[in-house]
Amino acid sequence: MSGLTKITHCISHRTKKEQTILMEMINIHEAKTNLSRIAEEVSAGKEIIIAKSGKPKMRLVPFESNKTKVKFGLLKGKIEISDDFDAPLPDEILEDFYGPEE
């Protein structure tokens, strides 16, 4: 990180894509003072360790979305919907949901 003092040396780390990136350790005071700059570097792919009294306390990593892409048509031909699927329900079933009519 430009302008920030390093507490310890950078260590090598492998990501899921087996690319080497550097994790830098900085103290918590520097992290609070330079949060915007740190956020930019982390969002660009860098991982940063935040330490308190020289001991690692947390690791900042880029956010990875777990959102999977929707694939339409996967159940085509596997599900049948009857013609009356939206017909009114019988009174006894409606009573189970709403209670008896008064």
C-alpha positions as CSV (number, residue, x, y, z in Angstrom):
1,M,0.0,0.0,0.0
2,S,1.4,3.3,-1.0
3,G,2.2,5.6,2.0
4,L,1.4,3.0,4.7
5,T,4.0,1.5,7.0
6,K,4.1,-2.2,7.0
7,I,4.2,-4.0,10.3
8,T,5.6,-7.2,8.9
9,H,6.7,-8.5,5.6
10,C,4.3,-9.4,2.8
11,I,3.4,-13.1,2.6
12,S,2.5,-15.0,-0.5
13,H,-1.0,-16.5,-0.8
14,R,-2.7,-18.6,-3.5
15,T,-6.3,-17.7,-4.6
16,K,-8.8,-20.0,-6.1
17,K,-7.4,-19.3,-9.5
18,E,-3.9,-20.1,-8.3
19,Q,-2.7,-16.6,-8.9
20,T,-0.2,-15.2,-6.4
21,I,-1.3,-12.1,-4.6
22,L,0.3,-10.3,-1.6
23,M,-1.3,-9.9,1.7
24,E,0.0,-6.9,3.6
25,M,-0.2,-6.5,7.3
26,I,-1.0,-3.1,8.7
27,N,-1.9,-1.9,12.2
28,I,-5.5,-1.1,13.2
29,H,-4.7,2.7,13.6
30,E,-3.5,2.9,10.0
31,A,-6.5,0.9,8.8
32,K,-8.9,3.4,10.5
33,T,-7.0,6.4,9.2
34,N,-6.8,5.1,5.6
35,L,-10.0,3.1,5.3
36,S,-11.0,4.5,1.9
37,R,-7.7,3.8,0.3
38,I,-7.6,0.3,1.8
39,A,-11.1,-0.4,0.5
40,E,-10.1,0.6,-3.0
41,E,-7.1,-1.8,-2.9
42,V,-9.1,-4.7,-1.5
43,S,-11.8,-4.2,-4.1
44,A,-9.1,-4.3,-6.7
45,G,-8.1,-7.8,-5.5
46,K,-5.5,-7.3,-2.8
47,E,-5.9,-9.0,0.6
48,I,-4.9,-7.1,3.7
49,I,-4.3,-8.3,7.3
50,I,-5.1,-5.9,10.1
51,A,-3.1,-6.3,13.3
52,K,-3.5,-5.0,16.8
53,S,-0.3,-4.9,18.9
54,G,1.5,-6.7,16.1
55,K,-0.8,-9.7,16.2
56,P,-3.1,-10.4,13.2
57,K,-6.8,-9.9,14.1
58,M,-8.6,-9.9,10.8
59,R,-8.2,-10.3,7.0
60,L,-9.9,-8.0,4.4
61,V,-10.6,-9.8,1.2
62,P,-12.5,-8.8,-2.0
63,F,-16.2,-9.6,-1.9
64,E,-17.2,-12.6,-4.1
65,S,-20.8,-12.9,-5.1
66,N,-22.3,-16.4,-4.6
67,K,-25.2,-15.5,-6.9
68,T,-25.7,-18.2,-9.5
69,K,-27.1,-17.5,-12.9
70,V,-30.7,-18.7,-13.4
71,K,-31.1,-21.3,-16.1
72,F,-34.6,-21.3,-17.5
73,G,-36.1,-24.4,-18.9
74,L,-34.3,-27.0,-16.7
75,L,-37.6,-28.6,-15.8
76,K,-39.3,-28.4,-19.2
77,G,-41.1,-31.7,-19.8
78,K,-40.6,-32.9,-16.2
79,I,-43.6,-31.0,-14.6
80,E,-47.2,-31.1,-15.5
81,I,-49.6,-28.4,-14.4
82,S,-53.3,-29.3,-14.5
83,D,-55.7,-27.0,-16.4
84,D,-57.6,-26.2,-13.2
85,F,-54.5,-25.3,-11.1
86,D,-55.9,-21.8,-10.4
87,A,-59.5,-22.9,-9.8
88,P,-61.1,-21.8,-6.5
89,L,-60.3,-24.1,-3.5
90,P,-63.1,-26.1,-1.9
91,D,-64.7,-24.6,1.2
92,E,-63.2,-27.2,3.6
93,I,-59.7,-26.3,2.5
94,L,-60.4,-22.6,2.8
95,E,-61.6,-23.1,6.3
96,D,-58.3,-24.7,7.2
97,F,-56.5,-21.5,6.1
98,Y,-59.0,-18.9,7.3
99,G,-61.2,-20.6,9.8
100,P,-65.0,-21.1,9.5
101,E,-67.1,-18.3,8.0
102,E,-69.2,-16.4,10.5
